[in-house]
Structure formats: structure tokens, C-alpha cells
């Protein structure tokens, strides 16, 4: 038995004695099952929190707006407004939410939304024509995993071929026979691998375009995320129901011609104009008032950050213009970089600065004290996800164009998605939102010689995805980790984070973009224990409590730098097994103690073992909405 298996058994038995048990599980209905004009609808996205008039609130991002939950008494959490949405918005898979004083600010992202319609028809469509289908329009979406449709203004057209790859699968995760799709459109099922892998395999077999068939019938806005390195053909995704119709005609021997053209659209009343920047007064959460909503500065933004001490708001990843056929580069605002706003009057934001060197995906601003930079009081860490670059800017007095205020930068080996600085600003943790990726640790104490330290991950053997990282104190860090839920780490030694607890809100999924999207780990303490609000895409809003800060183990996926002090160090993923003997020794001791205490637990271990990971240290206090329910038994696949 290897050390990892022993460790799992140790964890189960040890944690059997902790005060760990879920106390509620309630979710929002999917868009397809609710009145999206009036009723709060899943899937969920971001979450934030605030305190007002001696009460605590979670602000939940939904597909169609914002919902506010009173979590003052976590065991009796409730929606503040039972009869209506707190703030309605266009349908989107992504919102970013922050709170300043008694104001909620939020934005939406364009690639994963239906907020792109000024005038119908709005929905992208492919045309399918043949004996079975007569010039029928089928709704479609594109994404970053393919070559942009805007690069093909005249479209592409060819016979539709639905065929197995060399492994006998219709999911296209291995290569196809040579020229199988020559001058044709490949029809491929979603599942098992990344979109870009499917598209490249079809491209290498001669395809001039790809249509991917979704795995769900009720997915309102599926997205095709991922890198498109080497992809030279267009690709879109269509719904399962309409894909099955095409397959049926092909099975009957009909020849069907598919045309993918960026200018082909059809009517869809779920599409609407973008929200822009929305600021609402939530002083009285029973009567939320939208005080500001404008598209003056941008239509879309990927993220916003609030510096409350200086009344500043930072926005990044901005774009304007709902005409997606133009391509992102043409629609970026400030090149998708950063805009800085004075929000001392929260309902009258004033733009004061911009950074436009390249696209910035996520940002963090922190007070800074470094003798080497005596005039720098605040820094901004920006994740240039498409450039694989992290920039550090002096934002002590942001004004005008701040491109020249970059004081350091470093390159990463993959897309830098999100960052978290340690309290002393000596280290920064960087997440990479992709399958089986690490969280990297960088030493930035000397900005003239930034050094890669190590990387770690969780459950990488089954393609898990780290999303966002937050540091709440000198020794505590939290991660939203999609299918793995919420993870907490002791970072008293920031070079070697030690896992101290996690809770999986979504045990039906073991990989992919499912589970916990966002967390707010800054909630009030309960019994001296940190409170965390978490938004699970499928299963709703959760309130969690970290009840035990004892270390479970030093993260088993820690990978140390090889001493070269460069960004390639994170490729060193080897495990030399040097800690196995220690783990085994500790394991034998703990198991013996447990056997003496409770042999019954040991006897029942194998029955309950598969559930052990969902109940570690983070305890569910409640997750609101006892009045709503959704069956989420679908077996969703794990691709992008």
C-alpha cells in the first residue's frame, strides 16, 4: 500500500472525531426551469459579502442578476426578498461583484453571456441544409478555444461528417484517420477532453470547421473556453437536442451541408443589451435601489477591485460593442487593460487613470512597504492571462496613463488567472484556471530578482481546476477550487502551504468547471472560527465554518524550484518520495490510537470511505433557500 493510500485512510479515521457534518443543502433552479425575468436562477457565479446595521449579508451572483441573503444567523439564513430579484441583469454565466460601504458594484463578462443584443436577431446560428434539414438555423456559440469567427467573414461550408476517432469514440479526443474530414465540417460530441484538443484533431484530419454537440439539453449559454494554440479553423457549439437531430439525419444516410458564418443570426428573446457598470444602494437590503447603471466606460469587464481606504475602483478586461463578429481585439477598451475610478461619490464614478499595455484578467491592490521603493505606498498585481505575464504597478497616485508605472513583471509557464499577496508582500500565489494546473508561489520580496519558489495542486490526477485564491491573514489562505470545493491552507510558512481543511459542495463532480466558483472568506467569525461564503455553480449558496485549524498534512503536490530561479521552475513536478517513511510512521501510530478508541469506526470505514473528502474541517452551517430545489443528477463531462 503506497503512502498516499495510507494518508487517505489516516484522514478518514482522524476526521471521524471532528465536529464535521453538513446541516443543509438547498439550491437555485436552473434558468431553463424558472422565470428568468422575475425569479432568481442558477447557475451561480461570483459571491461577496458585507455587514450593515448589525447584520451580515451574502451577495450572490446568478445567471440573471443579484440575490442578497441574510446570513446573520447562519443556521437560519434567508433570502431578504422572497418575492422578487434584488437586482435583475442580462443573462450571463459570469458576474463579478464587490461591495463599497453600502453599495454593491457588479459587471458582466461578454464571452459567457447573452448580453450582446442591441436589436434582434441576436443569437449566432449555423445553417444546416440537406434532405433531412431544409436551410434550418441552429443556435450556436463560439469561444476562445477556436479561431475567431471574425477571421472568416465569408464563413466556411461543407458536408457534415459525424465519425469515430481512432479509439472508437465520437468525442474526438484522439486522432482521426487521415483526411477523414477533408474539406468538411466535423460534428463532434462534447466530453472527456478540452475543446481545443477536439478541434486540432479534426483540423489534422482535414476539417475546415467544427461543430461540437453539447452534452446537456438545458444549457442556456455553454462556453468553449481554453487555449487555441495551433487552431486555424472556426468552431462552434450547439445544443444536445439540435445536435441529435442532425445526427439522426446523418444516420439515415442523408447528406447535410453545414455553413458556419459570423453574420448568420436568429431571434432569441433571452438575449439583451449588456449591463455595463451597475452600482446599487443596499443600505436597506429589503429595498435595493440601482443608483447608477452606465455603458459609458465599458459594456463588459471581467473583474473589478475596490480599494476602500482610498475610495478607488479598478476594472480590468474591459470591452465595448456587442458585435462579436469584430473580434475581441477590436472591441477592447484600453486594450483590455485597467481603468481606475474615483468612487468617493459611489454613484458618480470618475475615471482617473488607465493601463493599456495588454489585457489584464484579474487584479489585486495592496498597501506596500519596501525600503527599495520608498515612494511606493500601494502596488497592483495584474494577471496578463493571454501574455503569460504578471505585472506589478505602482498605484500610489494613479493618474492618466500608468503604463510607465510598472515596477516589475515576470513570466509564468501557463495562463496567470488570479493572485493573492501575503500580508508582508513578500510572496504572491498565482492560480492557473486550467485542468490539472498548479497554484504557483513566487518570492517578490526583491522586485529586481523575482524568484519562483514552488507550486502545489489538489486532485490533479483527475483534472481538477484551481480558480481563485484569497489570503485573509498572515497564516491563512483559501481557494475556490471548482469540483474540489473550498480549500483552506496554513501559510505560516508561505513556501510550504499546509492543507488544514476543505469542503466539497459538489460531490457529484470530480473534475471540470463544476462546483465552487467564488468564495468570500472575509465573513465574521463564529466561535472564533472563520466564516466563508461559497457559491457553487450548480448547488447554490453555502455558508461554511472552519472549525479546526490543525494541519491535515503538508500538501502532497508541492513541487520545489530546481534552483534556477526562473519561471520554468514550475515544470518540476517530480515526487521523490522522501516523505513516505514519515507519513507511514505517523500513520501507523494514528491508526493504532484510533483502533483503541473506536473499533466500530474501523469496521465501517470501507462503507463510508468514498464520502470522506466532503466533510473535512469546513462545516456547512446552512445554505439558504429551503423553498427551491433542482435535480442535478445529469452526468456532466469534464471538458472546458
C-alpha atoms as one frame of an Amber mdcrd trajectory, in Angstrom:
protein
   0.000   0.000   0.000   1.539   3.351  -1.010   1.839   6.380   1.252  -0.993
   8.234  -0.468  -3.454   5.425   0.224  -2.286   5.262   3.836  -2.748   9.003
   4.100  -6.331   8.759   2.880  -7.165   6.131   5.495  -5.499   8.220   8.191
  -7.552  11.232   7.185 -10.838   9.381   7.274 -10.318   7.864  10.701  -8.821
  11.019  12.202 -11.615  13.231  10.979 -14.294  10.901  12.257 -13.928  12.605
  15.623 -14.226  16.183  14.364 -17.405  18.252  14.599 -17.989  17.904  10.889
 -21.420  17.423   9.404 -23.452  19.228   6.739 -26.544  20.993   8.077 -28.346
  21.978   4.911 -28.237  21.736   1.137 -30.522  23.921  -0.962 -30.073  25.272
  -4.459 -31.472  27.698  -7.022 -33.389  26.414 -10.054 -31.702  26.475 -13.457
 -32.636  29.161 -15.988 -34.431  26.540 -18.047 -36.684  25.733 -15.079 -37.573
  29.182 -13.778 -38.969  32.529 -14.869 -35.691  34.262 -15.646 -37.406  37.667
 -15.862 -38.614  37.546 -12.258 -37.118  34.612 -10.363 -33.502  34.115  -9.242
 -31.936  31.428 -11.413 -28.826  29.260 -11.307 -26.135  28.689 -12.347 -24.314
  30.752  -9.747 -21.093  32.646 -10.329 -19.388  35.168  -8.054 -20.157  35.926
  -4.399 -19.246  38.681  -1.963 -20.329  39.776   1.499 -20.925  42.826   3.673
 -22.214  43.919   7.066 -24.847  46.622   7.568 -26.944  47.655  10.545 -25.518
  44.850  12.686 -26.481  42.173  10.160 -24.388  40.062   7.789 -25.235  39.524
   4.140 -24.014  37.384   1.257 -24.358  38.923  -2.202 -24.825  36.110  -4.709
 -24.214  36.363  -8.431 -26.772  34.485 -10.516 -27.360  33.954 -14.202 -29.982
  36.700 -14.272 -28.985  39.119 -11.535 -28.007  39.530  -7.904 -29.592  37.958
  -4.840 -28.977  39.027  -1.233 -29.067  36.518   1.596 -29.177  37.392   5.298
 -26.603  35.142   6.973 -26.552  36.848  10.383 -27.775  33.633  11.938 -26.194
  31.133   9.545 -28.409  28.280  10.674 -31.443  30.332   9.693 -30.198  32.110
   6.584 -32.887  33.534   4.328 -33.386  35.476   1.125 -34.039  39.069   2.050
 -36.542  39.494  -0.779 -38.686  36.418  -1.177 -40.996  37.900  -3.796 -38.550
  39.319  -6.343 -34.984  39.556  -7.560 -32.878  42.097  -5.710 -31.196  43.297
  -8.909 -32.051  41.931 -12.344 -29.498  41.752 -15.126 -28.880  40.268 -18.522
 -28.362  36.507 -18.734 -24.732  35.623 -18.182 -22.530  32.863 -16.862 -20.139
  35.386 -15.296 -20.597  38.335 -12.959 -18.016  39.949 -10.746 -19.275  41.510
  -7.520 -17.740  43.826  -4.962 -19.095  45.987  -2.132 -18.070  49.511  -1.147
 -19.671  50.928   2.003 -23.388  50.204   1.437 -23.123  49.908  -2.329 -22.934
  46.756  -4.431 -20.999  47.071  -7.681 -21.044  44.448 -10.404 -20.055  43.826
 -14.008 -20.514  41.024 -16.557 -18.181  39.265 -18.980 -19.133  39.023 -22.650
 -17.809  35.664 -23.880 -20.027  33.735 -21.482 -23.224  35.736 -21.677 -26.323
  36.515 -23.714 -25.788  40.231 -23.018 -24.814  41.002 -26.596 -28.066  42.068
 -28.201 -28.962  45.593 -29.239 -31.515  44.504 -31.821 -32.861  41.104 -32.890
 -31.814  38.771 -34.426 -29.028  38.266 -31.907 -28.146  34.612 -31.475 -25.310
  33.236 -33.571 -26.570  30.366 -35.727 -25.261  27.796 -38.162 -27.185  26.864
 -41.300 -27.815  23.181 -41.992 -29.261  22.222 -45.374 -29.962  18.849 -46.974
 -32.555  16.142 -47.430 -33.315  15.981 -43.732 -32.924  19.661 -42.880 -34.066
  22.476 -45.114 -31.898  25.564 -44.525 -32.567  25.326 -40.815 -30.901  27.747
 -38.416 -29.448  26.214 -35.262 -28.291  28.362 -32.359 -24.559  28.220 -31.653
 -21.817  29.724 -29.502 -18.128  30.210 -30.096 -15.323  30.641 -27.596 -11.628
  31.190 -27.039 -10.748  27.563 -27.860 -11.295  28.093 -31.600 -10.121  30.517
 -34.249 -12.442  33.571 -34.011 -15.323  33.546 -36.484 -14.450  37.161 -37.282
 -11.409  35.771 -39.120 -13.828  34.127 -41.575 -16.124  36.959 -42.748 -17.424
  34.864 -45.655 -17.867  31.786 -43.493 -16.998  28.160 -44.245 -19.285  25.499
 -45.677 -19.002  21.758 -46.229 -20.584  18.362 -45.832 -21.251  17.363 -42.237
 -19.415  14.242 -41.049 -20.051  12.513 -37.715 -17.389   9.861 -37.250 -15.398
   7.994 -34.614 -11.795   8.735 -33.744  -9.136   6.026 -33.656 -10.263   5.000
 -30.168 -13.773   4.386 -31.453 -15.236   7.443 -29.730 -17.323  10.278 -31.144
 -15.702  12.691 -28.679 -12.619  13.287 -30.817 -10.053  13.121 -28.033  -7.610
  11.076 -30.113  -6.568  11.435 -33.725  -8.778  10.549 -36.699  -7.954   8.656
 -39.869  -6.062  10.783 -42.384  -8.290  13.103 -44.460 -11.444  11.717 -42.822
 -12.891  15.240 -42.682 -11.209  16.665 -45.787 -12.996  19.885 -46.856 -15.855
  19.022 -44.487 -17.396  20.146 -41.201 -16.666  17.750 -38.338 -19.512  17.027
 -35.915 -18.034  16.023 -32.526 -19.572  15.225 -29.148 -18.562  17.208 -26.070
 -16.758  15.251 -23.354 -13.530  13.782 -21.947 -11.031  16.383 -23.233 -10.567
  20.072 -23.936 -12.335  21.748 -26.842  -9.038  22.755 -28.437  -7.889  19.121
 -28.474 -11.020  18.071 -30.360 -10.684  20.918 -32.837  -6.998  20.213 -33.500
  -7.669  16.510 -34.080 -10.363  17.348 -36.619  -8.178  20.004 -38.226  -5.353
  17.494 -38.617  -7.782  15.211 -40.434  -8.679  17.886 -42.992 -11.722  19.590
 -41.413 -12.425  23.186 -42.414 -14.713  23.753 -39.413 -16.006  22.012 -36.293
 -19.431  21.802 -34.667 -19.372  20.417 -31.133 -22.593  18.957 -29.733 -23.207
  19.863 -26.095 -23.875  17.163 -23.501 -26.878  18.894 -21.927 -30.300  19.767
 -23.258 -30.921  22.688 -20.912 -27.598  24.541 -21.099 -28.584  28.147 -21.817
 -25.145  29.547 -22.571 -22.440  26.932 -22.867 -18.978  28.354 -23.385 -15.968
  26.983 -25.212 -13.079  28.114 -23.063  -9.448  27.185 -23.409  -6.344  27.998
 -25.409  -6.386  27.970 -29.200  -2.704  27.422 -29.900  -2.335  25.900 -33.355
  -6.051  26.136 -34.192  -6.603  27.519 -37.703 -10.281  26.702 -38.294 -13.560
  28.036 -36.835 -15.583  26.042 -34.342 -18.913  26.468 -32.567 -21.008  24.506
 -30.105 -24.705  23.684 -30.438 -27.266  22.184 -28.068 -27.639  18.470 -27.489
 -31.214  18.414 -28.772 -30.410  20.078 -32.090 -27.209  18.084 -32.432 -29.164
  14.855 -32.008 -31.482  15.912 -34.852 -28.524  16.374 -37.197 -27.062  13.023
 -36.124 -30.385  11.342 -36.801 -30.464  12.565 -40.389 -26.842  11.550 -40.925
 -27.598   8.076 -39.538 -30.354   7.784 -42.147 -27.796   8.389 -44.872 -28.770
  11.973 -45.649 -26.136  14.444 -46.804 -26.307  17.607 -44.749 -24.288  20.726
 -45.542 -23.321  22.949 -42.618 -22.368  26.605 -43.011 -20.608  28.483 -40.209
 -20.805  32.235 -40.808 -20.372  35.042 -38.249 -23.172  37.017 -39.883 -25.830
  34.305 -39.575 -28.169  35.054 -36.649 -31.604  34.048 -35.371 -34.097  35.587
 -32.918 -33.841  34.629 -29.250 -35.637  36.646 -26.564 -33.155  35.532 -23.902
 -30.609  37.889 -25.457 -30.500  41.500 -24.264 -28.134  44.509 -24.116 -25.175
  44.397 -21.703 -25.429  45.809 -18.185 -22.243  47.884 -18.223 -21.267  49.005
 -14.725 -24.079  48.715 -12.159 -23.965  50.301  -8.686 -26.835  49.736  -6.255
 -27.631  51.100  -2.805 -28.126  48.192  -0.395 -28.387  50.222   2.809 -31.854
  48.726   3.141 -31.496  45.276   1.541 -35.268  44.853   1.549 -35.472  47.750
  -0.901 -32.389  47.662  -3.113 -32.092  50.723  -5.365 -29.982  50.810  -8.541
 -28.408  54.268  -8.383 -26.039  54.037 -11.317 -26.012  51.955 -14.474 -23.958
  53.041 -17.446 -22.153  51.741 -20.501 -20.148  54.957 -20.801 -16.813  53.363
 -19.908 -17.376  49.770 -20.981 -20.076  47.251 -21.836 -18.255  44.345 -20.223
 -15.494  43.862 -17.690 -14.014  40.652 -16.400 -13.208  41.873 -12.909 -13.340
  44.812 -10.516 -11.385  45.522  -7.337 -12.209  48.033  -4.607  -9.602  49.927
  -2.590 -11.901  51.098   0.237  -9.279  53.143   2.094  -8.789  55.445  -0.889
 -12.249  55.132  -2.475 -10.874  53.716  -5.732 -12.332  51.111  -8.073 -10.192
  49.226 -10.573 -11.744  47.473 -13.572  -9.894  45.115 -15.913 -10.573  43.053
 -19.021 -12.974  45.684 -20.397 -14.611  45.590 -23.803 -17.257  47.535 -25.646
 -19.562  46.883 -28.599 -21.849  43.878 -28.713 -20.840  42.987 -32.270 -18.844
  39.840 -31.536 -18.019  39.431 -35.216 -15.441  42.190 -34.770 -13.311  40.030
 -32.519 -12.077  40.882 -29.053  -9.044  42.922 -30.073 -11.244  45.392 -31.931
 -13.647  45.749 -29.021 -11.256  46.064 -26.093 -11.403  49.229 -24.029  -7.914
  50.413 -23.064  -6.634  47.267 -24.788  -8.461  45.222 -22.154  -6.063  46.531
 -19.522  -7.095  48.522 -16.448  -9.312  51.524 -15.736  -9.120  53.314 -12.382
 -12.103  55.232 -10.968 -12.586  57.627  -8.084 -15.711  56.427  -6.243 -15.646
  58.844  -3.315 -19.136  59.610  -4.594 -20.182  55.967  -5.117 -22.938  56.815
  -7.576 -20.828  59.085  -9.743 -17.631  57.199 -10.657 -14.932  59.333 -12.275
 -12.245  57.740 -14.454  -8.790  58.943 -13.375  -6.262  56.504 -14.877  -5.739
  53.672 -17.358  -3.255  50.947 -18.254  -3.362  49.692 -21.849  -0.180  47.697
 -22.436  -2.102  44.403 -22.726  -5.157  42.527 -21.474  -5.367  42.070 -17.689
  -7.640  39.321 -16.392  -7.568  39.868 -12.641  -6.080  42.408 -10.233  -5.190
  42.889  -6.598  -4.169  46.149  -4.880  -2.336  46.268  -1.547  -0.517  48.701
   0.706   3.230  48.380   0.182   6.291  48.978   2.322   9.650  48.228   0.746
  12.803  50.251   1.519  13.946  49.690  -2.065  10.897  51.658  -3.245  10.446
  54.369  -0.595   7.953  56.324  -2.706   5.690  53.370  -3.453   2.838  53.093
  -0.950   0.475  50.897  -2.991   1.050  48.237  -5.624  -1.226  46.496  -8.101
  -0.648  42.904  -9.197  -2.189  42.253 -12.604  -2.546  38.863 -14.293  -1.903
  39.156 -18.030  -3.533  35.838 -18.773  -3.004  35.792 -22.539   0.579  37.077
 -22.314   1.510  34.630 -19.538   2.842  37.649 -17.674   2.232  39.102 -14.224
   2.822  42.851 -13.859   3.334  44.871 -10.682   2.431  48.554 -10.897   2.948
  51.489  -8.587  -0.567  52.793  -7.918   0.328  55.188  -5.107  -1.163  58.064
  -7.096  -2.790  56.624 -10.216  -3.384  59.331 -12.794  -3.549  59.404 -16.582
  -1.811  56.581 -18.425   0.094  54.390 -15.953   1.938  52.118 -18.404   5.217
  53.617 -17.227   4.380  52.878 -13.587   5.240  49.178 -13.947   7.964  48.469
 -11.384   8.344  44.732 -12.030   6.994  41.850 -14.076   7.594  38.138 -14.511
   6.516  35.421 -16.919   4.681  32.243 -15.944   4.594  28.887 -17.708   0.815
  28.980 -18.088  -2.067  31.439 -18.052  -1.925  33.508 -14.824  -5.541  33.825
 -13.762  -5.708  35.266 -10.233  -3.301  36.320  -7.482  -3.054  36.738  -3.722
  -0.298  38.595  -1.879   0.893  37.549   1.552   0.355  40.185   4.213   4.022
  41.230   4.155   4.016  41.432   0.310   6.965  39.041   0.177   5.153  36.275
  -1.698   2.392  36.047  -4.255   0.285  32.988  -5.092  -0.858  32.662  -8.704
  -3.682  30.390  -9.898  -3.919  28.963 -13.411  -7.518  28.215 -14.383  -6.993
  25.101 -16.455  -7.209  21.357 -15.953  -4.595  19.747 -13.695  -2.789  23.057
 -13.229  -0.818  24.150 -10.187  -1.012  27.125  -7.898   2.399  28.805  -8.093
   4.298  30.518  -5.284   6.646  33.393  -6.165   9.046  35.316  -3.952   8.662
  39.012  -4.805  10.442  40.422  -1.749  13.176  41.651  -4.115  11.443  43.058
  -7.178  14.726  43.150  -9.061  15.067  39.391  -8.699  11.646  37.748  -8.554
  12.020  34.035  -7.873   9.774  31.046  -8.456   9.590  29.025  -5.211   7.263
  26.083  -5.697   3.836  25.015  -6.866   1.068  22.859  -5.492  -2.253  21.479
  -6.590  -5.094  19.294  -5.420  -6.613  16.241  -7.093  -4.678  16.871 -10.276
  -4.800  13.212 -11.237  -8.455  13.683 -12.146  -8.077  17.055 -13.919  -9.162
  19.464 -11.207  -9.045  23.235 -11.743  -7.947  25.918  -9.258  -9.953  29.127
  -9.638  -9.400  31.960  -7.138  -7.059  32.325  -4.172  -7.500  34.666  -1.183
  -5.249  35.364   1.796  -7.085  36.560   4.887  -4.326  36.728   7.499  -0.624
  36.085   7.999  -1.213  32.352   8.243  -4.478  31.568   6.449  -5.297  31.135
   2.769  -8.471  29.971   0.981  -9.049  28.641  -2.525 -12.172  28.166  -4.604
 -11.309  25.003  -6.489 -14.311  24.198  -8.700 -15.086  20.457  -8.359 -12.992
  20.173  -5.168 -14.964  22.880  -3.349 -13.357  25.210  -0.791  -9.824  24.551
   0.456  -8.023  26.223   3.362  -4.285  26.269   3.997  -1.960  27.236   6.796
   0.656  29.531   5.228   2.665  30.351   8.344   5.468  29.015   6.159   4.407
  30.616   2.866   6.781  28.411   0.882   5.052  25.263   2.095   1.293  25.723
   2.445  -0.262  23.025   4.631  -3.797  21.846   3.990  -5.962  22.361   7.090
  -9.436  21.778   5.735 -11.761  21.572   2.797 -15.387  21.023   1.991 -16.698
  19.746  -1.310 -20.110  21.250  -2.028 -20.449  19.281  -5.239 -19.675  15.617
  -4.687 -21.271  14.626  -7.998 -18.356  16.172  -9.877 -14.700  15.223  -9.578
 -13.295  17.471 -12.308 -14.085  20.216 -14.778 -15.814  23.586 -14.452 -18.355
  22.476 -11.866 -18.706  23.193  -8.177 -17.406  26.223  -6.295 -16.927  29.275
  -8.482 -16.439  32.009  -5.912 -15.770  32.434  -2.211 -15.933  35.295   0.254
 -13.564  34.227   3.059 -13.821  37.500   4.981 -17.050  36.748   6.835 -17.412
  37.366  10.571 -16.030  34.784  12.954 -18.252  32.299  14.729 -16.902  30.801
  17.941 -13.527  32.282  16.945 -13.693  30.320  13.694 -13.572  31.927  10.236
 -16.797  32.022   8.208 -16.723  31.547   4.442 -19.494  32.179   1.910 -19.249
  29.981  -1.194 -21.151  29.955  -4.482 -21.462  26.550  -6.098 -22.391  26.798
  -9.779 -24.959  24.022  -9.550 -25.817  23.552  -5.886 -26.279  27.070  -4.522
 -25.017  29.384  -1.825 -23.208  27.874   1.143 -22.092  29.247   4.498 -19.082
  27.363   5.864 -17.154  27.441   9.112 -13.519  26.464   9.550 -13.768  24.600
  12.845 -10.251  23.230  13.181  -7.025  24.893  12.113  -4.865  21.843  12.797
  -2.817  20.889   9.782  -4.001  17.812   7.920  -0.737  17.396   6.064   1.762
  19.341   4.051   0.240  19.490   0.573   1.323  16.350  -1.245   1.616  18.098
  -4.586   4.236  20.634  -3.502   6.916  20.951  -6.198  10.099  22.792  -5.287
  12.141  25.047  -7.519  15.241  23.490  -9.036  17.335  26.473  -8.036  17.350
  28.180 -11.429  15.136  31.000 -10.122  13.150  31.289 -13.340   9.544  30.876
 -14.350  10.169  27.437 -15.825  10.753  26.036 -12.360   7.097  25.154 -12.052
   7.631  22.332 -14.535   9.426  20.371 -11.841   6.604  18.052 -10.846   8.627
  15.111  -9.575   7.907  13.447  -6.237  10.991  11.754  -4.828   9.024  10.033
  -2.079  11.325  11.345   0.638   8.401  11.951   2.961   6.893   8.479   2.662
   8.575   6.966   5.697   7.476   9.824   7.911   3.911   9.625   6.649   3.818
   5.857   7.146   5.248   6.136  10.664   2.758   8.766  11.715   0.025   6.800
  10.018   0.734   3.610  11.952   0.707   5.499  15.235  -2.569   7.293  14.497
  -4.270   4.137  13.278  -3.282   2.286  16.450  -4.702   5.040  18.625  -7.913
   5.081  16.640  -8.314   1.298  16.871  -8.042   1.517  20.630 -10.605   4.302
  20.776 -13.250   3.012  18.431 -13.089  -0.290  16.549 -16.579   0.251  15.218
 -15.400   3.154  13.085 -12.668   0.999  11.601 -15.133  -1.740  10.722 -17.384
   0.697   8.870 -14.603   2.563   7.132 -14.853   0.857   3.775 -18.574   1.561
   3.534 -18.183   5.286   4.115 -14.719   5.781   2.668 -15.847   7.253  -0.663
 -17.507  10.124   1.162 -14.614  11.085   3.436 -13.393  14.029   1.433 -16.569
  16.061   1.683 -16.521  16.628   5.399 -13.082  17.900   6.435 -12.769  20.787
   8.906 -15.018  23.111   6.900 -18.532  22.661   8.226 -21.727  23.658   6.481
 -23.729  25.947   8.726 -26.527  26.395   6.208 -27.058  27.022   2.577 -30.119
  29.079   2.103 -33.269  28.734   0.006 -35.280  25.924   1.577 -38.048  26.844
  -0.861 -36.116  25.976  -4.026 -34.916  22.666  -5.400 -33.284  21.374  -8.545
 -32.430  17.852  -9.613 -28.814  17.977 -10.765 -28.351  14.293 -11.450 -27.035
  14.868 -15.008 -23.624  13.340 -15.608 -21.818  16.408 -16.844 -18.491  15.853
 -18.570 -15.276  17.476 -17.552 -14.126  19.365 -20.598 -13.922  23.139 -20.971
